[in-house]
């Protein structure tokens, strides 16, 4: 099983990526794609999470099925 890389190991500068934002404000979620990897952070956040294709597909499935609705209320 391949180990998931960190942002540093991907060799990308997070500030140079094209981030897609969920909304406005400090708590917006931002997503960027680097090859087969999906990066996720909150607006202005230093912590960037890295997801492989399977993890990202499972996350999107959970969103579509309302698994995170309780967090939004």
SEFIZA-3560 file (N, C-alpha, C; in Angstrom, 3 decimals):
REM SEFIZA-3560
<numar><xx>0.829</xx><yy>-1.179</yy><zz>0.000</zz><atom>N</atom></numar>
<numar><xx>0.000</xx><yy>0.000</yy><zz>0.000</zz><atom>CA</atom></numar>
<numar><xx>0.876</xx><yy>1.246</yy><zz>0.000</zz><atom>C</atom></numar>
<numar><xx>0.568</xx><yy>2.168</yy><zz>-0.895</zz><atom>N</atom></numar>
<numar><xx>1.354</xx><yy>3.376</yy><zz>-1.021</zz><atom>CA</atom></numar>
<numar><xx>1.010</xx><yy>4.349</yy><zz>0.107</zz><atom>C</atom></numar>
<numar><xx>2.023</xx><yy>4.942</yy><zz>0.714</zz><atom>N</atom></numar>
<numar><xx>1.830</xx><yy>5.923</yy><zz>1.771</zz><atom>CA</atom></numar>
<numar><xx>1.380</xx><yy>7.247</yy><zz>1.169</zz><atom>C</atom></numar>
<numar><xx>0.437</xx><yy>7.897</yy><zz>1.826</zz><atom>N</atom></numar>
<numar><xx>-0.065</xx><yy>9.176</yy><zz>1.352</zz><atom>CA</atom></numar>
<numar><xx>0.997</xx><yy>10.253</yy><zz>1.565</zz><atom>C</atom></numar>
<numar><xx>1.264</xx><yy>11.083</yy><zz>0.555</zz><atom>N</atom></numar>
<numar><xx>2.278</xx><yy>12.133</yy><zz>0.709</zz><atom>CA</atom></numar>
<numar><xx>1.729</xx><yy>13.338</yy><zz>1.464</zz><atom>C</atom></numar>
<numar><xx>2.631</xx><yy>14.097</yy><zz>2.045</zz><atom>N</atom></numar>
<numar><xx>2.259</xx><yy>15.385</yy><zz>2.624</zz><atom>CA</atom></numar>
<numar><xx>2.260</xx><yy>16.420</yy><zz>1.497</zz><atom>C</atom></numar>
<numar><xx>1.781</xx><yy>17.609</yy><zz>1.776</zz><atom>N</atom></numar>
<numar><xx>1.811</xx><yy>18.682</yy><zz>0.777</zz><atom>CA</atom></numar>
<numar><xx>3.250</xx><yy>18.963</yy><zz>0.370</zz><atom>C</atom></numar>
<numar><xx>4.142</xx><yy>18.969</yy><zz>1.349</zz><atom>N</atom></numar>
<numar><xx>5.556</xx><yy>19.222</yy><zz>1.055</zz><atom>CA</atom></numar>
<numar><xx>6.126</xx><yy>18.153</yy><zz>0.125</zz><atom>C</atom></numar>
<numar><xx>5.757</xx><yy>16.894</yy><zz>0.377</zz><atom>N</atom></numar>
<numar><xx>6.248</xx><yy>15.794</yy><zz>-0.460</zz><atom>CA</atom></numar>
<numar><xx>5.666</xx><yy>15.850</yy><zz>-1.868</zz><atom>C</atom></numar>
<numar><xx>4.474</xx><yy>16.459</yy><zz>-2.018</zz><atom>N</atom></numar>
<numar><xx>3.918</xx><yy>16.640</yy><zz>-3.359</zz><atom>CA</atom></numar>
<numar><xx>4.702</xx><yy>17.695</yy><zz>-4.139</zz><atom>C</atom></numar>
<numar><xx>5.473</xx><yy>18.519</yy><zz>-3.426</zz><atom>N</atom></numar>
<numar><xx>6.308</xx><yy>19.523</yy><zz>-4.071</zz><atom>CA</atom></numar>
<numar><xx>5.518</xx><yy>20.702</yy><zz>-4.626</zz><atom>C</atom></numar>
<numar><xx>4.400</xx><yy>21.038</yy><zz>-3.981</zz><atom>N</atom></numar>
<numar><xx>3.589</xx><yy>22.158</yy><zz>-4.450</zz><atom>CA</atom></numar>
<numar><xx>3.541</xx><yy>23.246</yy><zz>-3.382</zz><atom>C</atom></numar>
<numar><xx>3.388</xx><yy>24.469</yy><zz>-3.833</zz><atom>N</atom></numar>
<numar><xx>3.182</xx><yy>25.605</yy><zz>-2.948</zz><atom>CA</atom></numar>
<numar><xx>1.678</xx><yy>25.820</yy><zz>-2.841</zz><atom>C</atom></numar>
<numar><xx>1.083</xx><yy>25.580</yy><zz>-1.681</zz><atom>N</atom></numar>
<numar><xx>-0.370</xx><yy>25.720</yy><zz>-1.553</zz><atom>CA</atom></numar>
<numar><xx>-0.889</xx><yy>27.085</yy><zz>-2.003</zz><atom>C</atom></numar>
<numar><xx>-0.115</xx><yy>28.118</yy><zz>-1.805</zz><atom>N</atom></numar>
<numar><xx>-0.570</xx><yy>29.459</yy><zz>-2.184</zz><atom>CA</atom></numar>
<numar><xx>-0.586</xx><yy>29.657</yy><zz>-3.701</zz><atom>C</atom></numar>
<numar><xx>0.127</xx><yy>28.814</yy><zz>-4.427</zz><atom>N</atom></numar>
<numar><xx>0.170</xx><yy>28.932</yy><zz>-5.886</zz><atom>CA</atom></numar>
<numar><xx>-0.903</xx><yy>28.096</yy><zz>-6.576</zz><atom>C</atom></numar>
<numar><xx>-1.646</xx><yy>27.293</yy><zz>-5.800</zz><atom>N</atom></numar>
<numar><xx>-2.667</xx><yy>26.423</yy><zz>-6.383</zz><atom>CA</atom></numar>
<numar><xx>-3.955</xx><yy>27.184</yy><zz>-6.664</zz><atom>C</atom></numar>
<numar><xx>-4.756</xx><yy>26.643</yy><zz>-7.565</zz><atom>N</atom></numar>
<numar><xx>-6.074</xx><yy>27.198</yy><zz>-7.853</zz><atom>CA</atom></numar>
<numar><xx>-7.080</xx><yy>26.518</yy><zz>-6.928</zz><atom>C</atom></numar>
<numar><xx>-7.449</xx><yy>27.203</yy><zz>-5.861</zz><atom>N</atom></numar>
<numar><xx>-8.375</xx><yy>26.671</yy><zz>-4.866</zz><atom>CA</atom></numar>
<numar><xx>-9.801</xx><yy>27.007</yy><zz>-5.254</zz><atom>C</atom></numar>
<numar><xx>-10.690</xx><yy>26.049</yy><zz>-5.130</zz><atom>N</atom></numar>
<numar><xx>-12.119</xx><yy>26.254</yy><zz>-5.349</zz><atom>CA</atom></numar>
<numar><xx>-12.749</xx><yy>26.398</yy><zz>-3.969</zz><atom>C</atom></numar>
<numar><xx>-13.506</xx><yy>27.474</yy><zz>-3.759</zz><atom>N</atom></numar>
<numar><xx>-14.031</xx><yy>27.824</yy><zz>-2.445</zz><atom>CA</atom></numar>
<numar><xx>-15.524</xx><yy>27.524</yy><zz>-2.337</zz><atom>C</atom></numar>
<numar><xx>-15.934</xx><yy>27.010</yy><zz>-1.170</zz><atom>N</atom></numar>
<numar><xx>-17.334</xx><yy>26.651</yy><zz>-0.938</zz><atom>CA</atom></numar>
<numar><xx>-18.206</xx><yy>27.861</yy><zz>-0.646</zz><atom>C</atom></numar>
<numar><xx>-17.622</xx><yy>28.944</yy><zz>-0.238</zz><atom>N</atom></numar>
<numar><xx>-18.396</xx><yy>30.133</yy><zz>0.117</zz><atom>CA</atom></numar>
<numar><xx>-17.455</xx><yy>31.264</yy><zz>0.452</zz><atom>C</atom></numar>
<numar><xx>-17.933</xx><yy>32.176</yy><zz>1.278</zz><atom>N</atom></numar>
<numar><xx>-17.108</xx><yy>33.315</yy><zz>1.676</zz><atom>CA</atom></numar>
<numar><xx>-16.850</xx><yy>33.255</yy><zz>3.171</zz><atom>C</atom></numar>
<numar><xx>-15.953</xx><yy>34.070</yy><zz>3.629</zz><atom>N</atom></numar>
<numar><xx>-15.675</xx><yy>34.133</yy><zz>5.061</zz><atom>CA</atom></numar>
<numar><xx>-14.529</xx><yy>33.233</yy><zz>5.478</zz><atom>C</atom></numar>
<numar><xx>-14.221</xx><yy>33.314</yy><zz>6.768</zz><atom>N</atom></numar>
<numar><xx>-13.069</xx><yy>32.591</yy><zz>7.316</zz><atom>CA</atom></numar>
<numar><xx>-13.279</xx><yy>31.094</yy><zz>7.441</zz><atom>C</atom></numar>
<numar><xx>-14.513</xx><yy>30.652</yy><zz>7.424</zz><atom>N</atom></numar>
<numar><xx>-14.758</xx><yy>29.219</yy><zz>7.612</zz><atom>CA</atom></numar>
<numar><xx>-15.097</xx><yy>28.486</yy><zz>6.315</zz><atom>C</atom></numar>
<numar><xx>-14.875</xx><yy>29.128</yy><zz>5.183</zz><atom>N</atom></numar>
<numar><xx>-15.153</xx><yy>28.477</yy><zz>3.899</zz><atom>CA</atom></numar>
<numar><xx>-14.165</xx><yy>27.326</yy><zz>3.688</zz><atom>C</atom></numar>
<numar><xx>-14.626</xx><yy>26.304</yy><zz>3.033</zz><atom>N</atom></numar>
<numar><xx>-13.781</xx><yy>25.162</yy><zz>2.702</zz><atom>CA</atom></numar>
<numar><xx>-13.220</xx><yy>25.379</yy><zz>1.300</zz><atom>C</atom></numar>
<numar><xx>-11.938</xx><yy>25.092</yy><zz>1.136</zz><atom>N</atom></numar>
<numar><xx>-11.278</xx><yy>25.230</yy><zz>-0.156</zz><atom>CA</atom></numar>
<numar><xx>-10.705</xx><yy>23.884</yy><zz>-0.592</zz><atom>C</atom></numar>
<numar><xx>-10.807</xx><yy>23.613</yy><zz>-1.886</zz><atom>N</atom></numar>
<numar><xx>-10.336</xx><yy>22.353</yy><zz>-2.448</zz><atom>CA</atom></numar>
<numar><xx>-9.439</xx><yy>22.664</yy><zz>-3.648</zz><atom>C</atom></numar>
<numar><xx>-8.339</xx><yy>21.943</yy><zz>-3.757</zz><atom>N</atom></numar>
<numar><xx>-7.451</xx><yy>22.035</yy><zz>-4.922</zz><atom>CA</atom></numar>
<numar><xx>-7.076</xx><yy>20.616</yy><zz>-5.330</zz><atom>C</atom></numar>
<numar><xx>-6.794</xx><yy>20.443</yy><zz>-6.609</zz><atom>N</atom></numar>
<numar><xx>-6.455</xx><yy>19.128</yy><zz>-7.142</zz><atom>CA</atom></numar>
<numar><xx>-5.027</xx><yy>19.143</yy><zz>-7.678</zz><atom>C</atom></numar>
<numar><xx>-4.246</xx><yy>18.135</yy><zz>-7.259</zz><atom>N</atom></numar>
<numar><xx>-2.854</xx><yy>17.988</yy><zz>-7.692</zz><atom>CA</atom></numar>
<numar><xx>-2.690</xx><yy>16.550</yy><zz>-8.159</zz><atom>C</atom></numar>
<numar><xx>-2.761</xx><yy>16.345</yy><zz>-9.469</zz><atom>N</atom></numar>
<numar><xx>-2.681</xx><yy>14.993</yy><zz>-10.005</zz><atom>CA</atom></numar>
<numar><xx>-3.816</xx><yy>14.147</yy><zz>-9.462</zz><atom>C</atom></numar>
<numar><xx>-3.487</xx><yy>13.004</yy><zz>-8.865</zz><atom>N</atom></numar>
<numar><xx>-4.495</xx><yy>12.098</yy><zz>-8.307</zz><atom>CA</atom></numar>
<numar><xx>-4.898</xx><yy>12.489</yy><zz>-6.889</zz><atom>C</atom></numar>
<numar><xx>-4.330</xx><yy>13.554</yy><zz>-6.352</zz><atom>N</atom></numar>
<numar><xx>-4.557</xx><yy>13.952</yy><zz>-4.970</zz><atom>CA</atom></numar>
<numar><xx>-5.504</xx><yy>15.137</yy><zz>-4.885</zz><atom>C</atom></numar>
<numar><xx>-6.320</xx><yy>15.147</yy><zz>-3.821</zz><atom>N</atom></numar>
<numar><xx>-7.213</xx><yy>16.265</yy><zz>-3.538</zz><atom>CA</atom></numar>
<numar><xx>-6.752</xx><yy>16.887</yy><zz>-2.228</zz><atom>C</atom></numar>
<numar><xx>-6.588</xx><yy>18.212</yy><zz>-2.235</zz><atom>N</atom></numar>
<numar><xx>-6.165</xx><yy>18.934</yy><zz>-1.047</zz><atom>CA</atom></numar>
<numar><xx>-7.350</xx><yy>19.709</yy><zz>-0.503</zz><atom>C</atom></numar>
<numar><xx>-7.489</xx><yy>19.759</yy><zz>0.816</zz><atom>N</atom></numar>
<numar><xx>-8.623</xx><yy>20.401</yy><zz>1.465</zz><atom>CA</atom></numar>
<numar><xx>-8.106</xx><yy>21.263</yy><zz>2.609</zz><atom>C</atom></numar>
<numar><xx>-8.648</xx><yy>22.481</yy><zz>2.720</zz><atom>N</atom></numar>
<numar><xx>-8.286</xx><yy>23.378</yy><zz>3.818</zz><atom>CA</atom></numar>
<numar><xx>-9.450</xx><yy>24.337</yy><zz>4.075</zz><atom>C</atom></numar>
<numar><xx>-9.376</xx><yy>25.063</yy><zz>5.170</zz><atom>N</atom></numar>
<numar><xx>-10.322</xx><yy>26.147</yy><zz>5.390</zz><atom>CA</atom></numar>
<numar><xx>-9.640</xx><yy>27.441</yy><zz>4.953</zz><atom>C</atom></numar>
<numar><xx>-10.438</xx><yy>28.423</yy><zz>4.611</zz><atom>N</atom></numar>
<numar><xx>-9.906</xx><yy>29.693</yy><zz>4.117</zz><atom>CA</atom></numar>
<numar><xx>-8.839</xx><yy>30.232</yy><zz>5.061</zz><atom>C</atom></numar>
<numar><xx>-7.679</xx><yy>30.513</yy><zz>4.500</zz><atom>N</atom></numar>
<numar><xx>-6.587</xx><yy>31.083</yy><zz>5.271</zz><atom>CA</atom></numar>
<numar><xx>-5.908</xx><yy>30.115</yy><zz>6.223</zz><atom>C</atom></numar>
<numar><xx>-6.305</xx><yy>28.870</yy><zz>6.193</zz><atom>N</atom></numar>
<numar><xx>-5.739</xx><yy>27.888</yy><zz>7.116</zz><atom>CA</atom></numar>
<numar><xx>-4.377</xx><yy>27.383</yy><zz>6.678</zz><atom>C</atom></numar>
<numar><xx>-3.559</xx><yy>27.057</yy><zz>7.663</zz><atom>N</atom></numar>
<numar><xx>-2.233</xx><yy>26.505</yy><zz>7.380</zz><atom>CA</atom></numar>
<numar><xx>-2.270</xx><yy>24.993</yy><zz>7.236</zz><atom>C</atom></numar>
<numar><xx>-3.272</xx><yy>24.348</yy><zz>7.833</zz><atom>N</atom></numar>
<numar><xx>-3.381</xx><yy>22.894</yy><zz>7.779</zz><atom>CA</atom></numar>
<numar><xx>-4.071</xx><yy>22.485</yy><zz>6.485</zz><atom>C</atom></numar>
<numar><xx>-3.392</xx><yy>21.665</yy><zz>5.689</zz><atom>N</atom></numar>
<numar><xx>-3.945</xx><yy>21.164</yy><zz>4.430</zz><atom>CA</atom></numar>
<numar><xx>-4.011</xx><yy>19.648</yy><zz>4.517</zz><atom>C</atom></numar>
<numar><xx>-5.205</xx><yy>19.096</yy><zz>4.323</zz><atom>N</atom></numar>
<numar><xx>-5.387</xx><yy>17.642</yy><zz>4.333</zz><atom>CA</atom></numar>
<numar><xx>-5.268</xx><yy>17.112</yy><zz>2.908</zz><atom>C</atom></numar>
<numar><xx>-4.669</xx><yy>15.931</yy><zz>2.777</zz><atom>N</atom></numar>
<numar><xx>-4.461</xx><yy>15.304</yy><zz>1.471</zz><atom>CA</atom></numar>
<numar><xx>-5.311</xx><yy>14.036</yy><zz>1.407</zz><atom>C</atom></numar>
<numar><xx>-6.101</xx><yy>13.905</yy><zz>0.340</zz><atom>N</atom></numar>
<numar><xx>-6.956</xx><yy>12.746</yy><zz>0.137</zz><atom>CA</atom></numar>
<numar><xx>-6.598</xx><yy>12.051</yy><zz>-1.169</zz><atom>C</atom></numar>
<numar><xx>-6.602</xx><yy>10.716</yy><zz>-1.153</zz><atom>N</atom></numar>
<numar><xx>-6.434</xx><yy>10.000</yy><zz>-2.421</zz><atom>CA</atom></numar>
<numar><xx>-7.806</xx><yy>9.931</yy><zz>-3.110</zz><atom>C</atom></numar>
<numar><xx>-7.844</xx><yy>9.388</yy><zz>-4.295</zz><atom>N</atom></numar>
<numar><xx>-9.084</xx><yy>9.373</yy><zz>-5.088</zz><atom>CA</atom></numar>
<numar><xx>-10.213</xx><yy>8.620</yy><zz>-4.381</zz><atom>C</atom></numar>
<numar><xx>-9.885</xx><yy>7.493</yy><zz>-3.738</zz><atom>N</atom></numar>
<numar><xx>-10.906</xx><yy>6.706</yy><zz>-3.044</zz><atom>CA</atom></numar>
<numar><xx>-11.461</xx><yy>7.466</yy><zz>-1.841</zz><atom>C</atom></numar>
<numar><xx>-10.576</xx><yy>8.045</yy><zz>-1.039</zz><atom>N</atom></numar>
<numar><xx>-11.013</xx><yy>8.811</yy><zz>0.126</zz><atom>CA</atom></numar>
<numar><xx>-11.901</xx><yy>9.983</yy><zz>-0.283</zz><atom>C</atom></numar>
<numar><xx>-11.519</xx><yy>10.676</yy><zz>-1.351</zz><atom>N</atom></numar>
<numar><xx>-12.293</xx><yy>11.827</yy><zz>-1.818</zz><atom>CA</atom></numar>
<numar><xx>-13.669</xx><yy>11.376</yy><zz>-2.315</zz><atom>C</atom></numar>
<numar><xx>-13.724</xx><yy>10.266</yy><zz>-3.029</zz><atom>N</atom></numar>
<numar><xx>-15.012</xx><yy>9.742</yy><zz>-3.515</zz><atom>CA</atom></numar>
<numar><xx>-15.910</xx><yy>9.373</yy><zz>-2.337</zz><atom>C</atom></numar>
<numar><xx>-15.341</xx><yy>8.779</yy><zz>-1.289</zz><atom>N</atom></numar>
<numar><xx>-16.128</xx><yy>8.428</yy><zz>-0.106</zz><atom>CA</atom></numar>
<numar><xx>-16.619</xx><yy>9.675</yy><zz>0.614</zz><atom>C</atom></numar>
<numar><xx>-15.788</xx><yy>10.692</yy><zz>0.712</zz><atom>N</atom></numar>
<numar><xx>-16.192</xx><yy>11.947</yy><zz>1.331</zz><atom>CA</atom></numar>
<numar><xx>-17.352</xx><yy>12.574</yy><zz>0.560</zz><atom>C</atom></numar>
<numar><xx>-17.238</xx><yy>12.651</yy><zz>-0.759</zz><atom>N</atom></numar>
<numar><xx>-18.311</xx><yy>13.228</yy><zz>-1.573</zz><atom>CA</atom></numar>
<numar><xx>-19.597</xx><yy>12.430</yy><zz>-1.441</zz><atom>C</atom></numar>
<numar><xx>-19.482</xx><yy>11.118</yy><zz>-1.367</zz><atom>N</atom></numar>
<numar><xx>-20.657</xx><yy>10.276</yy><zz>-1.189</zz><atom>CA</atom></numar>
<numar><xx>-21.335</xx><yy>10.584</yy><zz>0.148</zz><atom>C</atom></numar>
<numar><xx>-20.532</xx><yy>10.768</yy><zz>1.186</zz><atom>N</atom></numar>
<numar><xx>-21.073</xx><yy>11.113</yy><zz>2.493</zz><atom>CA</atom></numar>
<numar><xx>-21.788</xx><yy>12.453</yy><zz>2.489</zz><atom>C</atom></numar>
<numar><xx>-21.217</xx><yy>13.420</yy><zz>1.786</zz><atom>N</atom></numar>
<numar><xx>-21.858</xx><yy>14.732</yy><zz>1.670</zz><atom>CA</atom></numar>
<numar><xx>-23.199</xx><yy>14.600</yy><zz>0.956</zz><atom>C</atom></numar>
<numar><xx>-23.204</xx><yy>13.877</yy><zz>-0.152</zz><atom>N</atom></numar>
<numar><xx>-24.438</xx><yy>13.703</yy><zz>-0.929</zz><atom>CA</atom></numar>
<numar><xx>-25.519</xx><yy>12.987</yy><zz>-0.137</zz><atom>C</atom></numar>
<numar><xx>-25.123</xx><yy>12.109</yy><zz>0.785</zz><atom>N</atom></numar>
<numar><xx>-26.074</xx><yy>11.341</yy><zz>1.588</zz><atom>CA</atom></numar>
<numar><xx>-26.421</xx><yy>12.001</yy><zz>2.922</zz><atom>C</atom></numar>
<numar><xx>-25.950</xx><yy>13.226</yy><zz>3.127</zz><atom>N</atom></numar>
<numar><xx>-26.310</xx><yy>13.975</yy><zz>4.323</zz><atom>CA</atom></numar>
<numar><xx>-25.595</xx><yy>13.577</yy><zz>5.595</zz><atom>C</atom></numar>
<numar><xx>-24.502</xx><yy>12.838</yy><zz>5.488</zz><atom>N</atom></numar>
<numar><xx>-23.801</xx><yy>12.368</yy><zz>6.675</zz><atom>CA</atom></numar>
<numar><xx>-23.172</xx><yy>13.492</yy><zz>7.499</zz><atom>C</atom></numar>
<numar><xx>-22.992</xx><yy>14.665</yy><zz>6.920</zz><atom>N</atom></numar>
<numar><xx>-22.353</xx><yy>15.776</yy><zz>7.627</zz><atom>CA</atom></numar>
<numar><xx>-23.313</xx><yy>16.918</yy><zz>7.908</zz><atom>C</atom></numar>
<numar><xx>-24.592</xx><yy>16.714</yy><zz>7.653</zz><atom>N</atom></numar>
<numar><xx>-25.567</xx><yy>17.781</yy><zz>7.847</zz><atom>CA</atom></numar>
<numar><xx>-25.610</xx><yy>18.277</yy><zz>9.288</zz><atom>C</atom></numar>
<numar><xx>-25.400</xx><yy>17.381</yy><zz>10.240</zz><atom>N</atom></numar>
<numar><xx>-25.434</xx><yy>17.790</yy><zz>11.651</zz><atom>CA</atom></numar>
<numar><xx>-24.323</xx><yy>18.802</yy><zz>11.974</zz><atom>C</atom></numar>
<numar><xx>-23.221</xx><yy>18.758</yy><zz>11.260</zz><atom>N</atom></numar>
<numar><xx>-22.115</xx><yy>19.676</yy><zz>11.500</zz><atom>CA</atom></numar>
<numar><xx>-22.434</xx><yy>21.088</yy><zz>11.008</zz><atom>C</atom></numar>
<numar><xx>-23.355</xx><yy>21.202</yy><zz>10.076</zz><atom>N</atom></numar>
<numar><xx>-23.702</xx><yy>22.508</yy><zz>9.513</zz><atom>CA</atom></numar>
<numar><xx>-24.747</xx><yy>23.242</yy><zz>10.351</zz><atom>C</atom></numar>
<numar><xx>-25.348</xx><yy>22.564</yy><zz>11.317</zz><atom>N</atom></numar>
<numar><xx>-26.394</xx><yy>23.223</yy><zz>12.102</zz><atom>CA</atom></numar>
<numar><xx>-25.878</xx><yy>23.719</yy><zz>13.444</zz><atom>C</atom></numar>
//
